[in-house]
């Protein structure tokens, strides 16, 4: 039966993919990838020769109708991102939403995502948490942080290496330098690292050590 599969891919170590995900990627008619150059590394590693097209934040709205038409005509399509679970701070949500509107079967496979291992390994409360993803770059950033000052649940953020220190400085300003947190980078990769402690301690650490890789920041909620 024609459908859309949402398929998580490894966030680092290529072994972190399920057997079911490999089976789906081999049998579908088309894989929509965020960046085909990145995804080809994974597909070549597992000898998957399925046709691959690009679907990213800049063209998603232009291509939706084309791919919905293909699914309705009988094709089975899978969507993947560069790493992790699609739609989590990645493109694809608009496409999935329209597929559901068109009564197309959408099936999401379980699999890798960066924030869960960072959260579980943080030592911070995991019973209740809020996923914030990437903070706004400029407009709305300060107002969002001000709003989160009263958040009592654990907060989860994604951040790029060149903005980590700026974000930590802002955490110190809005949450206080003593707020407990965890910083994970390069999860499942060769240089995976986790640093835990008060915001001020992590600021000093990354002032001395240049941030590299992709980061997940786990911040304790207000007590």
N, C-alpha and C positions, 0 to 999 in steps of 0.2 A: 504494500500500500504506500502511495506517495506521502511523504511527510518531510518535516524539517527536524534535524537532529542538532542539538546544542552539545558540543563535545569539548570537554576540558582537555587541555594539553599540559605537559610538564612546565613548571616555572623555572626549572634549572636542569636537574638531572633527568636525562631522557628516559631513564627506567621508570620514572614516576608517571606512567600512563597505564590505564587498565587494559586488560585483554579485550574487553568489550569495546572500548574506544577504538582500538586498532581494527577490530572486526568491522565496526561501522564505517571507519574511514576508507577501508578497502572496498566495501560493497556499494557505497553511495555513488550517484552519478556525477556529483559535483561537490567540491569543497570550497566554501567561501572563507578566505583567510584575510586577516587584518593586513598582513604584509606577506605576500607569497614568497619573497626571498627568505624571510625568517622561517616560515613554515616548511619550506622545501628541505631544510636541514633535518627536521624531524621526519618528514615523509620519506626522504631518501634513506635515513637510518633504518627504517622499518620496511623498506622496499614497497612503498605504497605509490602507485603510479596513477592514482585518480586525478582527473582534471581539476585544476585549481584556478579560481579567479579571486580578484581582490575585492574586499568589501570593508571600507573604513569610514571614519567619521565624515570625510569630505565627499564621499560618493554614495553613501548608504541611501539617502533620500532620493537619489536619481535612479537607482537600480532596483528598488523594491518591486515595482510592477513587473519588471522583466523576470525576476526569479520566482515571484508568486505565480506568474503564468506558467513557468516551467514545471513547478510543483503540481499545479492543477492539471497539467498535461501528462502527469505520471512520473516525473522525476523525483528522486530522493536526494535531498541536499543536506549537507552538514555545514555548520558554521563553527569556526574556531578562531581564537585570538592568538596573538603572538606568544602568550604564555598564560596559563591558568584558565579559569572559567570565563567564557564569553559573557559580555554584558556587565561584569563586575568591574567598573571603571574602564570599560572597553566598549567598542561599538557593537551594535546588533540589536539593541532594545527596540528601536523603531521598526526594524524588519520583523522581529518576533511579534510585536504588538499587531502589526498589519496582518501577519499570517493567522493569528488568532481571530481577528475580525473576519477573515475570509474562511473561517472554519477549517483551516488546515491543521492537521495533527502536528503538535510540537512536543518533542520528547527530549528532555535534558538528562544527560548522563551525569552521574556523580564523578567527582575527580578533584584534581589539584586546584587550589586557590591560595594566594600568598598569605592572606590575613589569618587563616585558621591556625596554622602551625605557629605563627608569631604570637597570637593570642594565647594559645594553650601553653606555650613555653614561657610566657611572660612572668608568671607568678602573681599576676593580678586577677582580680575577680572575673570569672568567666560565666557566672550565672546570668548576668544581664549585661548586655553591651550594645553599643550603637556604632554602626559602620558609617564613617564620614567620608571615606575615600580621600580624594585630593581636595584640599581647601581651595576656594577661589583664588586665582592668581593675584588679582588686584581688587576690583570692585566687589564688595561684599565680604572680603576676607576678615576685616576687623569686626564687622557686625556679627559674623558667624562665630568668631572666637568669643566675643562678648556674650552672645547667647549661650554658648557652651560652658561658660563660667559656672553656671548653676546645674550643669548636668551631673547626676549622681551615678549614672551607669558608666562602666568602662568605655572609653572612646578609642576607636580604631581609625588610623589615618594612613594613607599612602603618601610618599614623598619622593621626589627625585634628589639625587646627590647634591646638586648645586643649590637647592633650597632648604636642605636639612637644617643648617645652622640658623638661618633666618626663622624657620618654623620653631626651633627650640628656643630662640630668644623670645619669640612671641608667646610660647607656652609659659615661659618664666614670667612674662608681663601679665598675662591674663589668668593663669592658673596658680602662679606662685612658684618660686624656685625650689621649694621643698616637695612639690607634687611628685609622687612616685610614678615612674614610667619604665617602659622597655623599648629599646630600639633594635630591630632585627634588619639585617641586610644580606643580600645574596642568598636567600633561603634555598637550600638543597644544592647549592653550588660549591665549588672548591673552597672559596674564601668566605663561607657562611660565618656570620658573627652575630652574637647577641650581647648587648650591653644593658644592664638594669641599674636603676637607682633614681635618686632625685633629679629633677630637670637640670639643676645647676651642675651636678656631677657630669651629666652627659654633655652639657655644653662645653665644659672644660676638656672632656675627652676628645670631642670632634673639632675643637679649636686646635688641638695638638696633632690630630690625625685627620688628613684630608678625607672627607666622605667620598666613597666610591660605591657604585652599584645601586640597586633599587631598594628602597627602605619601607618598612612597616613600623609605625609608631603606635604603641599601646599606652594609653594614658589613664591612670586611675581616676575614677569619678570623684566629685566633691563629697567629702565626708560631712 
